């Protein structure tokens, strides 16, 4: 019986610790009402609590009633997608030129600040051929984020 409980605890810890996101959040749901501390043990306890209360916990998370927040990475992707959907032809033109208000605004969505901006513009212009034929907005955002992330230091100045 003890080995069964130890094994069960180990599996729960494995799943709880493998679900951290890129912006350092560690979940939401009913477990947050019980265990509010941001630690490995609390995170594991939240995961166990949320699993015990399944499917109610997932319904609460879906409908926004279980302390779930929209994180900065999701917001940035959503803003970038919206921007590209509304400005793709003009953004492509600015990228091809390596400057322009649409390119500046697009980099602003990712929070790219001045010191790194010229380097990113140069890199995007150099890799215009990788972006020019993309018609799908999500693919454009994903590909351009990949190019931005290749610029040394971009991770320090942008949140892509």
N, CA, C and O of each residue as an XYZ file, in Angstrom:
640
protein
N       0.823     -1.191      0.000
C       0.000      0.000      0.000
C       0.869      1.257      0.000
O       0.584      2.215     -0.719
N       1.942      1.250      0.820
C       2.820      2.410      0.885
C       3.521      2.638     -0.454
O       3.675      3.780     -0.889
N       3.943      1.562     -1.101
C       4.625      1.729     -2.390
C       3.645      2.251     -3.448
O       4.038      3.014     -4.330
N       2.392      1.849     -3.366
C       1.372      2.348     -4.292
C       1.181      3.857     -4.116
O       1.122      4.589     -5.104
N       1.085      4.326     -2.877
C       0.915      5.750     -2.608
C       2.153      6.546     -3.029
O       2.037      7.651     -3.559
N       3.332      5.980     -2.791
C       4.566      6.656     -3.188
C       4.642      6.768     -4.707
O       5.062      7.797     -5.237
N       4.243      5.726     -5.396
C       4.241      5.740     -6.859
C       3.230      6.764     -7.381
O       3.525      7.519     -8.307
N       2.053      6.783     -6.786
C       1.011      7.730     -7.181
C       1.478      9.176     -6.962
O       1.268     10.034     -7.820
N       2.101      9.438     -5.828
C       2.627     10.765     -5.537
C       3.703     11.153     -6.545
O       3.741     12.295     -7.002
N       4.573     10.215     -6.893
C       5.624     10.478     -7.876
C       5.061     10.821     -9.244
O       5.548     11.741     -9.901
N       4.053     10.100     -9.676
C       3.415     10.380    -10.968
C       2.762     11.755    -10.945
O       2.879     12.515    -11.906
N       2.075     12.079     -9.853
C       1.432     13.392     -9.735
C       2.467     14.512     -9.766
O       2.247     15.537    -10.411
N       3.583     14.331     -9.084
C       4.643     15.334     -9.095
C       5.232     15.487    -10.494
O       5.542     16.596    -10.928
N       5.382     14.364    -11.197
C       5.925     14.410    -12.549
C       5.036     15.246    -13.455
O       5.528     16.111    -14.180
N       3.730     14.997    -13.420
C       2.815     15.746    -14.283
C       2.699     17.196    -13.849
O       2.584     18.082    -14.695
N       2.726     17.450    -12.579
C       2.586     18.827    -12.088
C       3.800     19.666    -12.456
O       3.651     20.832    -12.822
N       4.988     19.100    -12.369
C       6.181     19.885    -12.649
C       6.455     20.008    -14.135
O       7.230     20.875    -14.540
N       5.847     19.172    -14.960
C       6.104     19.263    -16.393
C       5.154     20.213    -17.091
O       5.220     20.352    -18.312
N       4.274     20.872    -16.356
C       3.273     21.708    -17.008
C       3.509     23.203    -16.830
O       2.585     23.991    -17.035
N       4.708     23.614    -16.459
C       5.001     25.043    -16.341
C       5.030     25.671    -17.732
O       5.449     25.028    -18.695
N       4.590     26.911    -17.840
C       4.581     27.591    -19.130
C       5.792     28.499    -19.264
O       6.552     28.691    -18.315
N       5.960     29.053    -20.457
C       7.128     29.878    -20.750
C       7.153     31.186    -19.968
O       8.221     31.769    -19.784
N       5.993     31.659    -19.503
C       5.984     32.925    -18.761
C       5.951     32.698    -17.248
O       5.530     33.580    -16.499
N       6.383     31.545    -16.804
C       6.575     31.202    -15.397
C       5.282     31.052    -14.587
O       5.326     31.022    -13.357
N       4.149     30.959    -15.254
C       2.929     30.684    -14.517
C       2.833     29.179    -14.316
O       3.432     28.411    -15.069
N       2.091     28.761    -13.317
C       1.991     27.323    -13.087
C       0.554     26.894    -12.869
O       0.274     26.078    -11.992
N      -0.337     27.424    -13.641
C      -1.687     26.921    -13.675
C      -2.697     27.736    -12.900
O      -2.393     28.776    -12.316
N      -3.901     27.221    -12.920
C      -5.015     27.864    -12.249
C      -6.017     26.770    -11.901
O      -5.694     25.586    -11.989
N      -7.195     27.142    -11.519
C      -8.227     26.167    -11.174
C      -8.528     26.187     -9.691
O      -8.012     27.030     -8.956
N      -9.362     25.260     -9.250
C      -9.755     25.225     -7.844
C      -8.574     25.053     -6.886
O      -8.633     25.489     -5.737
N      -7.511     24.420     -7.360
C      -6.331     24.232     -6.525
C      -5.729     25.541     -6.047
O      -5.109     25.587     -4.985
N      -5.903     26.607     -6.820
C      -5.380     27.913     -6.422
C      -6.098     28.477     -5.209
O      -5.514     29.254     -4.452
N      -7.346     28.103     -5.012
C      -8.088     28.596     -3.849
C      -7.605     27.918     -2.571
O      -7.732     28.475     -1.481
N      -7.051     26.714     -2.708
C      -6.581     25.956     -1.555
C      -5.099     26.226     -1.291
O      -4.698     26.458     -0.150
N      -4.288     26.193     -2.353
C      -2.834     26.319     -2.230
C      -2.359     27.502     -3.070
O      -2.203     27.383     -4.286
N      -2.133     28.636     -2.425
C      -1.808     29.865     -3.147
C      -0.315     30.121     -3.298
O       0.078     30.951     -4.118
N       0.522     29.437     -2.539
C       1.959     29.674     -2.602
C       2.507     29.175     -3.942
O       2.059     28.151     -4.457
N       3.464     29.891     -4.494
C       4.042     29.524     -5.783
C       5.296     28.678     -5.567
O       6.417     29.164     -5.719
N       5.094     27.412     -5.213
C       6.209     26.513     -4.966
C       5.939     25.178     -5.645
O       4.836     24.931     -6.135
N       6.951     24.324     -5.670
C       6.811     23.011     -6.290
C       5.756     22.181     -5.570
O       4.930     21.535     -6.215
N       5.773     22.193     -4.256
C       4.816     21.416     -3.483
C       3.390     21.939     -3.691
O       2.460     21.152     -3.868
N       3.219     23.252     -3.669
C       1.891     23.829     -3.889
C       1.403     23.555     -5.308
O       0.226     23.264     -5.522
N       2.307     23.648     -6.267
C       1.945     23.374     -7.653
C       1.487     21.936     -7.818
O       0.511     21.664     -8.517
N       2.190     21.023     -7.176
C       1.798     19.611     -7.226
C       0.447     19.412     -6.558
O      -0.399     18.677     -7.067
N       0.246     20.061     -5.430
C      -1.045     19.972     -4.736
C      -2.190     20.523     -5.566
O      -3.290     19.971     -5.572
N      -1.920     21.625     -6.270
C      -2.950     22.197     -7.152
C      -3.296     21.229     -8.266
O      -4.468     21.044     -8.595
N      -2.277     20.612     -8.847
C      -2.519     19.660     -9.936
C      -3.347     18.475     -9.442
O      -4.265     18.024    -10.127
N      -3.021     17.978     -8.262
C      -3.787     16.856     -7.701
C      -5.223     17.284     -7.426
O      -6.161     16.557     -7.753
N      -5.402     18.464     -6.826
C      -6.742     18.972     -6.537
C      -7.543     19.138     -7.825
O      -8.706     18.740     -7.888
N      -6.933     19.718     -8.842
C      -7.633     19.916    -10.114
C      -7.989     18.590    -10.776
O      -9.041     18.471    -11.403
N      -7.111     17.590    -10.636
C      -7.404     16.278    -11.217
C      -8.519     15.565    -10.462
O      -9.340     14.881    -11.074
N      -8.558     15.718     -9.144
C      -9.614     15.088     -8.347
C     -10.967     15.696     -8.696
O     -11.978     14.996     -8.746
N     -10.976     17.004     -8.936
C     -12.224     17.705     -9.232
C     -12.583     17.709    -10.723
O     -13.502     18.419    -11.133
N     -11.874     16.933    -11.527
C     -12.188     16.828    -12.950
C     -13.590     16.264    -13.109
O     -13.915     15.347    -12.355
N     -14.433     16.704    -13.988
C     -14.338     17.690    -15.042
C     -14.744     19.096    -14.604
O     -14.703     20.031    -15.403
N     -15.135     19.248    -13.338
C     -15.594     20.560    -12.876
C     -14.486     21.611    -12.953
O     -14.741     22.772    -13.276
N     -13.257     21.195    -12.655
C     -12.152     22.154    -12.683
C     -11.907     22.679    -14.090
O     -11.650     23.870    -14.271
N     -11.984     21.804    -15.087
C     -11.740     22.261    -16.456
C     -12.874     23.151    -16.963
O     -12.636     24.070    -17.748
N     -14.080     22.892    -16.530
C     -15.196     23.755    -16.923
C     -15.010     25.155    -16.336
O     -15.231     26.156    -17.017
N     -14.604     25.214    -15.076
C     -14.365     26.512    -14.437
C     -13.235     27.272    -15.110
O     -13.313     28.490    -15.271
N     -12.174     26.554    -15.509
C     -11.061     27.198    -16.196
C     -11.510     27.722    -17.558
O     -11.136     28.823    -17.962
N     -12.303     26.939    -18.253
C     -12.780     27.330    -19.580
C     -13.656     28.570    -19.520
O     -13.531     29.459    -20.362
N     -14.535     28.636    -18.541
C     -15.457     29.757    -18.442
C     -14.879     30.947    -17.663
O     -15.557     31.959    -17.481
N     -13.638     30.824    -17.210
C     -12.964     31.953    -16.575
C     -13.352     32.195    -15.132
O     -13.212     33.314    -14.638
N     -13.836     31.176    -14.446
C     -14.250     31.360    -13.055
C     -13.287     30.724    -12.066
O     -13.588     30.669    -10.873
N     -12.140     30.242    -12.525
C     -11.215     29.531    -11.639
C      -9.868     30.208    -11.523
O      -8.836     29.536    -11.520
N      -9.858     31.531    -11.428
C      -8.628     32.285    -11.182
C      -7.592     32.135    -12.300
O      -6.390     32.220    -12.047
N      -8.050     31.913    -13.518
C      -7.136     31.803    -14.648
C      -6.913     33.190    -15.240
O      -7.861     33.952    -15.425
N      -5.688     33.506    -15.528
C      -5.348     34.822    -16.068
C      -4.830     34.682    -17.481
O      -4.296     33.638    -17.854
N      -4.986     35.729    -18.266
C      -4.371     35.788    -19.584
C      -2.961     36.305    -19.374
O      -2.760     37.384    -18.816
N      -1.999     35.538    -19.818
C      -0.606     35.887    -19.572
C      -0.027     36.696    -20.717
O      -0.575     36.712    -21.819
N       1.074     37.361    -20.454
C       1.667     38.304    -21.402
C       2.004     37.664    -22.740
O       1.852     38.303    -23.780
N       2.462     36.409    -22.735
C       2.811     35.765    -23.997
C       1.585     35.562    -24.877
O       1.646     35.761    -26.090
N       0.486     35.170    -24.274
C      -0.743     34.970    -25.025
C      -1.248     36.293    -25.561
O      -1.675     36.372    -26.713
N      -1.206     37.331    -24.747
C      -1.668     38.644    -25.171
C      -0.825     39.165    -26.326
O      -1.369     39.724    -27.279
N       0.490     38.993    -26.261
C       1.367     39.481    -27.327
C       1.073     38.756    -28.636
O       1.004     39.389    -29.689
N       0.900     37.437    -28.583
C       0.587     36.682    -29.789
C      -0.750     37.112    -30.377
O      -0.888     37.229    -31.595
N      -1.723     37.346    -29.521
C      -3.040     37.755    -29.991
C      -2.983     39.137    -30.631
O      -3.592     39.358    -31.678
N      -2.264     40.061    -30.017
C      -2.104     41.405    -30.587
C      -1.366     41.344    -31.918
O      -1.747     42.022    -32.872
N      -0.314     40.536    -31.985
C       0.456     40.411    -33.222
C      -0.406     39.824    -34.324
O      -0.358     40.289    -35.463
N      -1.182     38.820    -34.004
C      -2.062     38.195    -34.984
C      -3.092     39.197    -35.494
O      -3.332     39.280    -36.699
N      -3.689     39.942    -34.603
C      -4.669     40.958    -34.988
C      -4.015     42.014    -35.882
O      -4.587     42.418    -36.894
N      -2.823     42.452    -35.506
C      -2.119     43.459    -36.287
C      -1.830     42.950    -37.694
O      -2.062     43.658    -38.674
N      -1.324     41.724    -37.795
C      -0.977     41.157    -39.103
C      -2.228     40.966    -39.964
O      -2.205     41.241    -41.164
N      -3.303     40.502    -39.360
C      -4.542     40.306    -40.126
C      -5.029     41.608    -40.756
O      -5.592     41.592    -41.850
N      -4.819     42.729    -40.078
C      -5.313     44.008    -40.568
C      -4.310     44.799    -41.399
O      -4.696     45.748    -42.081
N      -3.032     44.428    -41.358
C      -2.002     45.260    -42.000
C      -0.976     44.481    -42.810
O       0.091     45.020    -43.105
N      -1.251     43.250    -43.176
C      -0.230     42.405    -43.792
C       0.403     43.008    -45.056
O       1.630     43.004    -45.154
N      -0.355     43.518    -46.015
C       0.305     44.065    -47.217
C       1.255     45.230    -46.906
O       2.357     45.301    -47.451
N       0.825     46.127    -46.038
C       1.667     47.280    -45.692
C       2.858     46.866    -44.822
O       3.942     47.439    -44.932
N       2.653     45.878    -43.970
C       3.746     45.361    -43.140
C       4.798     44.697    -44.013
O       5.994     44.888    -43.794
N       4.369     43.923    -44.997
C       5.314     43.289    -45.929
C       6.155     44.346    -46.646
O       7.363     44.185    -46.815
N       5.506     45.409    -47.055
C       6.207     46.480    -47.754
C       7.267     47.117    -46.843
O       8.395     47.358    -47.273
N       6.901     47.384    -45.598
C       7.860     47.962    -44.650
C       9.017     47.009    -44.365
O      10.164     47.439    -44.242
N       8.720     45.731    -44.261
C       9.786     44.747    -44.014
C      10.747     44.719    -45.191
O      11.962     44.648    -45.003
N      10.209     44.775    -46.401
C      11.058     44.781    -47.602
C      11.957     46.019    -47.639
O      13.090     45.953    -48.117
N      11.453     47.140    -47.136
C      12.244     48.372    -47.088
C      13.182     48.426    -45.876
O      14.182     49.145    -45.879
N      12.841     47.658    -44.852
C      13.635     47.660    -43.622
C      13.296     48.808    -42.688
O      14.032     49.072    -41.737
N      12.183     49.496    -42.951
C      11.754     50.610    -42.102
C      10.301     50.953    -42.423
O       9.747     50.512    -43.429
N       9.705     51.747    -41.547
C       8.343     52.200    -41.786
C       7.486     52.089    -40.538
O       7.820     51.378    -39.590
N       6.368     52.812    -40.562
C       5.507     52.868    -39.380
C       4.854     51.532    -39.053
O       4.640     51.225    -37.880
N       4.532     50.733    -40.067
C       3.897     49.443    -39.801
C       4.892     48.454    -39.182
O       4.535     47.676    -38.298
N       6.113     48.493    -39.643
C       7.148     47.648    -39.052
C       7.437     48.085    -37.620
O       7.591     47.246    -36.732
N       7.512     49.397    -37.392
C       7.727     49.901    -36.030
C       6.592     49.467    -35.104
O       6.835     49.040    -33.976
N       5.360     49.579    -35.582
C       4.201     49.196    -34.767
C       4.201     47.697    -34.499
O       3.871     47.265    -33.395
N       4.571     46.896    -35.505
C       4.611     45.435    -35.336
C       5.650     45.047    -34.285
O       5.385     44.199    -33.433
N       6.816     45.657    -34.342
C       7.837     45.366    -33.330
C       7.389     45.865    -31.959
O       7.733     45.270    -30.938
N       6.626     46.952    -31.934
C       6.087     47.463    -30.681
C       5.132     46.497    -30.009
O       5.047     46.455    -28.782
N       4.412     45.719    -30.805
C       3.515     44.700    -30.242
C       4.300     43.711    -29.388
O       3.802     43.230    -28.371
N       5.520     43.413    -29.800
C       6.373     42.486    -29.057
C       7.210     43.184    -27.995
O       8.010     42.544    -27.312
N       7.031     44.480    -27.855
C       7.771     45.221    -26.845
C       9.240     45.410    -27.185
O      10.046     45.689    -26.297
N       9.600     45.263    -28.450
C      10.994     45.443    -28.853
C      11.381     46.897    -28.678
O      10.791     47.781    -29.298
N      12.359     47.143    -27.847
C      12.755     48.499    -27.530
C      13.895     48.965    -28.426
O      14.493     48.170    -29.151
N      14.182     50.229    -28.370
C      15.090     50.898    -29.305
C      16.430     50.194    -29.551
O      16.772     49.980    -30.714
N      17.187     49.832    -28.551
C      18.543     49.356    -28.865
C      18.573     48.186    -29.839
O      19.514     48.062    -30.624
N      17.568     47.334    -29.801
C      17.599     46.136    -30.638
C      16.802     46.315    -31.925
O      16.960     45.527    -32.857
N      15.952     47.335    -31.994
C      15.077     47.544    -33.148
C      15.775     47.569    -34.490
O      15.349     46.852    -35.396
N      16.840     48.368    -34.671
C      17.515     48.403    -35.973
C      18.076     47.050    -36.402
O      18.045     46.711    -37.585
N      18.583     46.284    -35.452
C      19.119     44.954    -35.780
C      18.003     44.010    -36.238
O      18.183     43.230    -37.173
N      16.864     44.088    -35.574
C      15.733     43.233    -35.951
C      15.222     43.620    -37.332
O      14.939     42.751    -38.157
N      15.103     44.912    -37.588
C      14.644     45.372    -38.907
C      15.584     44.881    -40.009
O      15.140     44.447    -41.072
N      16.885     44.956    -39.738
C      17.888     44.500    -40.697
C      17.741     42.999    -40.968
O      17.826     42.556    -42.113
N      17.519     42.227    -39.906
C      17.369     40.775    -40.038
C      16.082     40.419    -40.787
O      16.085     39.540    -41.649
N      14.988     41.099    -40.458
C      13.730     40.843    -41.157
C      13.858     41.184    -42.644
O      13.363     40.451    -43.501
N      14.523     42.296    -42.939
C      14.709     42.685    -44.344
C      15.552     41.642    -45.071
O      15.251     41.283    -46.210
N      16.591     41.161    -44.428
C      17.462     40.155    -45.045
C      16.717     38.850    -45.305
O      17.060     38.104    -46.222
N      15.698     38.578    -44.496
C      14.955     37.318    -44.647
C      13.542     37.543    -45.174
O      12.639     36.749    -44.907
N      13.356     38.624    -45.921
C      12.055     38.933    -46.514
C      11.533     37.756    -47.326
O      10.334     37.479    -47.321
N      12.432     37.059    -48.024
C      12.028     35.927    -48.867
C      11.322     34.827    -48.071
O      10.540     34.065    -48.640
N      11.582     34.733    -46.773
C      10.923     33.722    -45.943
C       9.521     34.146    -45.519
O       8.735     33.318    -45.059
N       9.204     35.437    -45.673
C       7.913     35.958    -45.225
C       6.992     36.355    -46.372
O       5.773     36.391    -46.204
N       7.555     36.648    -47.517
C       6.809     37.298    -48.582
C       5.635     36.457    -49.116
O       4.591     37.019    -49.446
N       5.779     35.165    -49.204
C       4.726     34.335    -49.790
C       3.688     33.825    -48.801
O       2.737     33.154    -49.202
N       3.849     34.126    -47.535
C       2.938     33.603    -46.514
C       1.642     34.403    -46.529
O       1.658     35.625    -46.377
N       0.527     33.716    -46.713
C      -0.782     34.368    -46.728
C      -1.503     34.242    -45.387
O      -2.307     35.102    -45.028
N      -1.217     33.175    -44.654
C      -1.862     32.915    -43.362
C      -1.225     33.783    -42.278
O      -0.009     33.758    -42.085
N      -2.056     34.547    -41.577
C      -1.558     35.482    -40.563
C      -0.797     34.780    -39.444
O       0.254     35.255    -39.015
N      -1.320     33.656    -38.972
C      -0.665     32.947    -37.869
C       0.711     32.443    -38.293
O       1.669     32.521    -37.525
N       0.805     31.927    -39.516
C       2.104     31.461    -40.019
C       3.083     32.618    -40.147
O       4.273     32.464    -39.873
N       2.582     33.777    -40.566
C       3.430     34.961    -40.690
C       3.983     35.372    -39.324
O       5.174     35.648    -39.185
N       3.108     35.410    -38.323
C       3.540     35.784    -36.970
C       4.575     34.790    -36.454
O       5.612     35.183    -35.920
N       4.287     33.508    -36.617
C       5.203     32.470    -36.130
C       6.563     32.568    -36.815
O       7.601     32.514    -36.155
N       6.555     32.713    -38.128
C       7.816     32.792    -38.870
C       8.582     34.061    -38.507
O       9.797     34.012    -38.313
N       7.892     35.189    -38.413
C       8.591     36.436    -38.076
C       9.126     36.392    -36.645
O      10.199     36.933    -36.376
N       8.405     35.765    -35.730
C       8.918     35.610    -34.364
C      10.195     34.785    -34.370
O      11.138     35.087    -33.639
N      10.226     33.744    -35.196
C      11.427     32.921    -35.308
C      12.622     33.733    -35.785
O      13.734     33.575    -35.281
N      12.379     34.614    -36.771
C      13.454     35.471    -37.285
C      13.901     36.462    -36.209
O      15.098     36.668    -36.009
N      12.947     37.064    -35.528
C      13.273     38.019    -34.459
C      14.101     37.348    -33.369
O      15.072     37.924    -32.879
N      13.721     36.139    -32.994
C      14.422     35.426    -31.923
C      15.846     35.023    -32.308
O      16.660     34.725    -31.433
N      16.155     35.012    -33.607
C      17.517     34.676    -34.049
C      18.486     35.851    -33.885
O      19.703     35.668    -33.921
N      17.948     37.034    -33.707
C      18.803     38.217    -33.540
C      19.420     38.173    -32.144
O      18.691     38.102    -31.154
N      20.752     38.214    -32.045
C      21.383     38.185    -30.724
C      20.893     39.338    -29.849
O      20.920     40.496    -30.264
N      20.453     39.016    -28.659
C      19.979     40.021    -27.707
C      18.495     40.310    -27.797
O      17.965     41.030    -26.952
N      17.805     39.773    -28.793
C      16.371     40.054    -28.946
C      15.579     39.570    -27.735
O      14.593     40.194    -27.342
N      16.006     38.477    -27.157
C      15.305     37.948    -25.983
C      15.334     38.893    -24.790
O      14.454     38.844    -23.931
N      16.345     39.752    -24.738
C      16.460     40.711    -23.643
C      15.576     41.935    -23.851
O      15.199     42.602    -22.888
N      15.243     42.231    -25.116
C      14.511     43.458    -25.425
C      13.098     43.225    -25.931
O      12.296     44.159    -25.959
N      12.777     42.012    -26.327
C      11.449     41.718    -26.886
C      10.812     40.567    -26.111
O      11.519     39.754    -25.515
N       9.501     40.494    -26.117
C       8.824     39.351    -25.504
C       8.064     38.594    -26.582
O       6.839     38.672    -26.680
N       8.837     37.848    -27.402
C       8.247     37.032    -28.463
C       8.132     35.606    -28.032
O       7.657     34.767    -28.796
